[in-house]
Amino acid sequence: MRKLMMIVFGLMALMLVAMPAYAQGGNASAGGGRDWAVPLASGLGIGIAAGLAGLGQGRVGGSACEAMARNPAARPAVQLALILGLAFIESLVLFTLVIIFAKVV
């Protein structure tokens, strides 16, 4: 296990050293056309954000239903926490969308 960790950390250090090579300026696209890497990466990013937010919202909803089933008297407090949690999760996806629009446009 220790050998594997050393290999992983060595690769991470190598990637950090190679980072300045990719930071050099130059022509954005060699063919003179539009560079499609940023829009494609943005689409992938919003897809990942939306998918993981959906999984998180499902877990929050399931946990809230379980909590209300165990203690029906605590329904108002659990429902308030549920709504706040879902709003926070959804706001993260909207922030991701805004950042992607700012980067692409």
Beta strands, then each sheet from edge to edge (+ up, - down):
end
